[in-house]
Amino acid sequence: MGKIFSFRYALLLSILLFSVLHVNSINQKCDKPNDAIVIVKDSIKDSSIVFTPSPILNDKVLNVLGVNITLGESADSIQDKLGTPNRIAKTEMDFDYYVYNNNYSKLLFVAVKDNMVVGFYTDSIDFNYLGITPGSSLDKVNRSLKVDLAMDYLLTHSTDIYTVHVFMDEIGNHGVTGISLLTTNLKENGYTDEIMRDIELLVYDLTNSIRKRNGIPILSWSSTAAKAAYKHSIDMAENRYFDHYNLYNKNPGDRLKEEGIYYQSVGENIIAGYKTAIISSHAWFNSPEHRDNILNKNYRNLGVGFTYQEDSMFKTYITQKFYR
């Protein structure tokens, strides 16, 4: 029960900080009327009218958003406590995520299978799991889980019932940044087009959560940039390379221009072999150059492209395209 190395053999991280000054107005950054940029606004419920229960120090209970969430609890009970989720995201496993993203500083995914809670992920500023809270030290994690893990961006502890991942800021303050837990009886269902699109939106949510918690404006979703990102992920998988420059030496800016997006600045993150949106996002956050892209105050829009190809080198590929 130590560090996870199963993904590291396939980890490839790359970065390109690519900025171009454009001579025209910022209003001309996209000449496609159907770019479908969605403006996302945060909303915060009035917590003054909600009774906040004390955290329960039980390894099957997460305290977050002023409520306790328990493994085995019904999905109906979760909705009674938190309301209807903003989105239900299908996953490559045999559960769905109920996505609560009204306030990106309090992001929560609740894993539901057969109307029952089978896990959760959160990086909310108020979560408490066995006394582990945002910013907790490695020593606190080890004492709470009764383990002896070394510092890594991903700490893993498994029991017969569940596997818990504790995410750390390995290159920053060395504190906890998020936590996920899933029961061990879950199975992989595979990837459909719908699931791949839902994974892209999870990456979008996770990216905005990082920005919000660091005091940086959140990004608007660009379906056109997502199309460019998806094409690049597909190209890398099919042509067995991993780079910001494709086999024709086209760069991230070229790919946006091909979709009709004109910009002042552009950045791109890519990752392969890490499977899930959650682990990939935390891996990027623990790479200095990728973190710089995620936290760049200049960017205003984001598109994400995910693909899974069984016969490719790394099976899963994700591309993020930031621009202004």
C-alpha positions as CSV (number, residue, x, y, z in Angstrom):
1,M,0.0,0.0,0.0
2,G,2.5,2.6,-1.2
3,K,2.9,4.8,-4.2
4,I,1.2,3.9,-7.4
5,F,3.7,3.1,-10.1
6,S,1.4,1.2,-12.5
7,F,0.7,4.3,-14.5
8,R,4.2,5.7,-14.4
9,Y,5.7,3.3,-17.0
10,A,3.3,4.8,-19.5
11,L,3.4,8.4,-18.3
12,L,4.4,10.9,-20.8
13,L,3.9,14.5,-20.0
14,S,4.7,17.4,-22.4
15,I,4.2,21.0,-22.5
16,L,4.3,23.9,-24.9
17,L,3.8,27.5,-23.8
18,F,3.0,29.1,-27.1
19,S,1.9,32.7,-27.2
20,V,1.2,34.8,-30.3
21,L,0.3,38.5,-30.2
22,H,-2.6,39.1,-32.6
23,V,-2.9,42.4,-34.4
24,N,-6.6,42.5,-34.4
25,S,-9.1,43.0,-31.6
26,I,-9.7,40.3,-29.1
27,N,-13.3,40.2,-30.3
28,Q,-11.9,38.6,-33.5
29,K,-10.4,35.6,-31.6
30,C,-12.9,33.3,-33.2
31,D,-14.6,33.8,-36.5
32,K,-16.9,30.8,-36.2
33,P,-20.4,31.9,-35.0
34,N,-21.1,28.3,-33.8
35,D,-18.0,28.1,-31.6
36,A,-20.4,27.5,-28.7
37,I,-18.4,29.1,-25.9
38,V,-20.4,28.6,-22.7
39,I,-19.9,31.2,-19.9
40,V,-19.9,29.4,-16.6
41,K,-20.9,31.3,-13.4
42,D,-20.5,30.1,-9.9
43,S,-23.4,30.1,-7.5
44,I,-23.2,29.5,-3.7
45,K,-26.0,28.4,-1.6
46,D,-26.8,30.3,1.6
47,S,-25.1,28.0,4.2
48,S,-26.7,30.0,7.0
49,I,-29.9,28.2,6.6
50,V,-28.4,24.7,6.4
51,F,-27.6,22.6,9.4
52,T,-24.0,21.4,9.2
53,P,-23.4,18.1,11.0
54,S,-20.2,17.4,12.7
55,P,-17.7,15.3,10.7
56,I,-18.0,11.6,11.4
57,L,-14.5,10.0,11.7
58,N,-15.6,6.8,9.9
59,D,-13.6,5.4,6.9
60,K,-16.9,5.1,4.9
61,V,-18.0,8.7,5.5
62,L,-17.0,11.9,3.8
63,N,-18.0,15.2,5.3
64,V,-18.4,17.9,2.5
65,L,-20.7,20.8,1.6
66,G,-22.1,20.7,5.1
67,V,-23.4,17.0,4.8
68,N,-22.1,13.5,5.5
69,I,-21.9,11.2,2.5
70,T,-21.7,7.5,3.4
71,L,-20.9,4.4,1.3
72,G,-24.0,2.5,0.7
73,E,-26.3,5.5,1.1
74,S,-29.0,5.8,-1.5
75,A,-28.8,8.3,-4.3
76,D,-32.2,9.7,-3.3
77,S,-30.7,10.5,0.1
78,I,-27.8,12.4,-1.6
79,Q,-30.3,14.4,-3.6
80,D,-32.3,15.2,-0.5
81,K,-29.2,16.6,1.1
82,L,-27.5,18.3,-1.9
83,G,-30.3,18.7,-4.5
84,T,-30.3,17.6,-8.1
85,P,-26.8,17.2,-9.5
86,N,-25.8,19.7,-12.2
87,R,-24.8,16.8,-14.5
88,I,-24.7,13.0,-14.4
89,A,-21.5,11.8,-16.0
90,K,-21.1,8.3,-17.3
91,T,-17.7,6.7,-16.7
92,E,-15.7,3.8,-18.1
93,M,-16.6,1.9,-15.0
94,D,-20.0,0.6,-14.0
95,F,-21.1,3.7,-12.1
96,D,-22.0,7.3,-12.9
97,Y,-20.8,10.4,-11.3
98,Y,-23.3,12.8,-9.9
99,V,-21.5,16.1,-10.5
100,Y,-22.0,19.0,-8.2
101,N,-20.2,22.0,-9.7
102,N,-22.2,25.1,-8.9
103,N,-19.3,26.4,-6.9
104,Y,-15.9,25.4,-8.3
105,S,-14.2,25.9,-4.9
106,K,-16.5,23.1,-3.6
107,L,-16.4,20.6,-6.4
108,L,-17.9,17.1,-5.7
109,F,-18.4,14.0,-7.7
110,V,-20.6,11.2,-6.1
111,A,-20.2,7.8,-7.6
112,V,-23.5,6.0,-7.9
113,K,-24.3,2.5,-9.0
114,D,-27.8,0.9,-8.8
115,N,-29.1,4.0,-6.9
116,M,-26.4,3.5,-4.2
117,V,-23.3,5.5,-3.3
118,V,-20.2,3.5,-4.2
119,G,-17.6,6.3,-3.9
120,F,-16.8,9.9,-4.2
121,Y,-14.2,12.5,-5.3
122,T,-13.8,16.0,-4.0
123,D,-11.3,18.8,-3.8
124,S,-13.7,21.1,-2.0
125,I,-12.2,23.6,0.4
126,D,-14.3,22.2,3.2
127,F,-14.0,18.3,3.0
128,N,-13.1,16.1,5.9
129,Y,-12.3,12.4,5.6
130,L,-11.0,10.7,8.8
131,G,-9.6,14.1,9.8
132,I,-7.8,14.6,6.5
133,T,-8.7,18.0,5.2
134,P,-7.4,20.3,2.4
135,G,-3.8,21.2,3.1
136,S,-3.2,18.3,5.5
137,S,0.4,17.1,5.7
138,L,1.7,13.7,4.7
139,D,2.2,12.9,8.4
140,K,-1.5,13.6,9.0
141,V,-2.5,11.4,6.1
142,N,-0.4,8.5,7.4
143,R,-1.7,8.8,10.9
144,S,-5.3,9.0,9.7
145,L,-5.0,6.0,7.4
146,K,-2.6,4.1,9.7
147,V,-0.1,3.7,6.9
148,D,3.5,4.8,6.2
149,L,3.4,6.3,2.7
150,A,6.2,8.4,1.1
151,M,5.4,11.7,-0.5
152,D,3.9,11.4,-4.0
153,Y,1.2,13.4,-5.8
154,L,-0.9,10.2,-5.5
155,L,-1.1,8.3,-2.3
156,T,-3.1,5.0,-2.4
157,H,-4.5,2.9,0.4
158,S,-6.7,-0.2,-0.2
159,T,-8.8,-2.4,2.0
160,D,-11.1,-5.3,1.2
161,I,-14.0,-2.8,0.8
162,Y,-12.5,0.2,-1.0
163,T,-9.5,2.0,-2.4
164,V,-8.8,5.5,-1.4
165,H,-6.6,8.0,-3.3
166,V,-5.2,11.0,-1.5
167,F,-3.9,13.7,-3.9
168,M,-1.0,15.8,-2.8
169,D,0.6,19.1,-3.9
170,E,4.0,17.4,-4.3
171,I,5.8,20.4,-5.9
172,G,4.1,23.1,-3.9
173,N,3.0,23.2,-0.3
174,H,3.1,19.4,0.1
175,G,-0.4,19.4,1.4
176,V,-3.6,17.5,0.5
177,T,-5.4,18.8,-2.6
178,G,-8.2,16.2,-3.0
179,I,-9.4,12.7,-2.2
180,S,-11.3,9.9,-4.0
181,L,-12.7,6.6,-2.8
182,L,-14.3,3.8,-4.7
183,T,-15.5,0.4,-3.6
184,T,-13.5,-2.6,-4.8
185,N,-16.4,-4.4,-6.5
186,L,-16.6,-2.1,-9.5
187,K,-15.9,-3.3,-13.0
188,E,-14.8,-1.6,-16.2
189,N,-17.4,-1.2,-18.9
190,G,-15.3,0.3,-21.6
191,Y,-15.5,3.6,-23.6
192,T,-18.3,4.9,-25.7
193,D,-18.5,8.3,-27.5
194,E,-20.8,9.5,-24.7
195,I,-18.4,8.4,-22.0
196,M,-15.4,10.0,-23.7
197,R,-17.3,13.3,-24.0
198,D,-18.2,13.1,-20.3
199,I,-14.6,12.5,-19.4
200,E,-13.7,15.7,-21.3
201,L,-16.2,17.6,-19.2
202,L,-14.8,16.1,-16.0
203,V,-11.3,17.4,-17.0
204,Y,-12.9,20.8,-17.6
205,D,-14.5,20.8,-14.1
206,L,-11.3,19.7,-12.4
207,T,-9.3,22.4,-14.2
208,N,-11.8,25.1,-13.2
209,S,-11.7,23.8,-9.6
210,I,-7.9,24.3,-9.5
211,R,-8.2,27.8,-10.9
212,K,-11.0,28.8,-8.5
213,R,-9.2,27.5,-5.4
214,N,-6.2,29.5,-6.5
215,G,-8.1,32.7,-6.9
216,I,-8.0,32.7,-10.8
217,P,-11.0,33.3,-13.0
218,I,-12.6,30.1,-14.3
219,L,-12.5,29.2,-18.0
220,S,-15.3,29.1,-20.5
221,W,-15.9,25.9,-22.5
222,S,-15.1,26.1,-26.2
223,S,-16.6,23.2,-28.3
224,T,-14.4,24.3,-31.2
225,A,-11.2,24.1,-29.2
226,A,-12.4,20.7,-27.9
227,K,-12.8,19.6,-31.5
228,A,-9.1,20.6,-32.2
229,A,-8.0,18.9,-28.9
230,Y,-9.9,15.7,-29.8
231,K,-8.4,15.6,-33.3
232,H,-4.9,15.9,-31.8
233,S,-5.5,13.1,-29.3
234,I,-6.8,10.9,-32.1
235,D,-3.8,11.7,-34.3
236,M,-1.3,10.8,-31.5
237,A,-3.0,7.5,-30.8
238,E,-3.4,6.5,-34.5
239,N,0.1,7.6,-35.6
240,R,1.9,6.4,-32.5
241,Y,3.6,9.6,-31.4
242,F,3.4,11.9,-28.4
243,D,4.2,15.5,-29.0
244,H,2.8,19.0,-29.4
245,Y,4.0,19.0,-33.0
246,N,2.3,16.5,-35.2
247,L,4.0,14.5,-38.0
248,Y,3.5,17.5,-40.4
249,N,5.1,19.8,-37.9
250,K,1.9,21.6,-37.1
251,N,1.7,23.2,-33.6
252,P,-1.1,23.9,-31.1
253,G,-1.8,27.3,-32.7
254,D,-2.0,25.8,-36.1
255,R,-4.7,23.4,-34.9
256,L,-6.8,26.2,-33.5
257,K,-6.6,28.2,-36.7
258,E,-7.6,25.2,-38.7
259,E,-10.9,25.2,-36.7
260,G,-11.4,28.9,-37.2
261,I,-10.1,30.2,-33.9
262,Y,-7.9,33.2,-33.9
263,Y,-6.2,34.1,-30.6
264,Q,-3.8,36.3,-28.7
265,S,-2.2,33.4,-26.8
266,V,-2.6,29.6,-26.7
267,G,-1.3,26.8,-24.5
268,E,-1.6,23.0,-24.6
269,N,-1.3,20.2,-22.2
270,I,-1.2,16.5,-23.2
271,I,-1.0,13.3,-21.3
272,A,-1.2,9.6,-22.2
273,G,-1.6,6.4,-20.2
274,Y,-3.2,7.8,-17.1
275,K,-6.8,6.7,-17.9
276,T,-9.0,8.8,-15.6
277,A,-9.8,12.5,-15.7
278,I,-9.1,12.8,-12.0
279,I,-5.6,11.2,-11.9
280,S,-4.6,13.0,-15.2
281,S,-5.6,16.4,-13.9
282,H,-3.7,15.9,-10.6
283,A,-0.7,14.7,-12.6
284,W,-0.7,17.8,-14.7
285,F,-1.0,20.0,-11.6
286,N,2.1,18.3,-10.2
287,S,4.2,19.2,-13.3
288,P,5.5,22.8,-13.1
289,E,5.0,23.7,-16.8
290,H,1.6,22.1,-17.0
291,R,0.6,23.8,-13.8
292,D,1.6,27.1,-15.4
293,N,-0.9,26.5,-18.2
294,I,-3.7,25.6,-15.8
295,L,-3.1,28.6,-13.7
296,N,-2.4,31.1,-16.5
297,K,-4.5,34.2,-15.8
298,N,-4.3,35.2,-19.4
299,Y,-6.4,32.3,-20.8
300,R,-10.1,32.7,-21.0
301,N,-11.3,29.5,-22.9
302,L,-10.6,25.8,-22.7
303,G,-11.4,22.7,-24.9
304,V,-10.6,19.1,-24.0
305,G,-10.2,16.1,-26.2
306,F,-10.1,12.5,-24.9
307,T,-9.7,9.3,-26.8
308,Y,-9.3,5.6,-26.0
309,Q,-7.7,3.3,-28.5
310,E,-7.0,-0.3,-27.4
311,D,-4.2,-0.9,-30.0
312,S,-2.4,2.4,-29.5
313,M,0.8,2.9,-27.5
314,F,-0.8,4.3,-24.3
315,K,-4.5,3.5,-24.9
316,T,-5.8,6.8,-23.3
317,Y,-4.8,10.3,-24.6
318,I,-6.0,13.7,-23.3
319,T,-5.3,17.1,-24.9
320,Q,-6.2,20.4,-23.2
321,K,-6.2,23.5,-25.4
322,F,-6.2,26.9,-23.6
323,Y,-6.5,30.2,-25.4
324,R,-7.5,33.8,-25.3
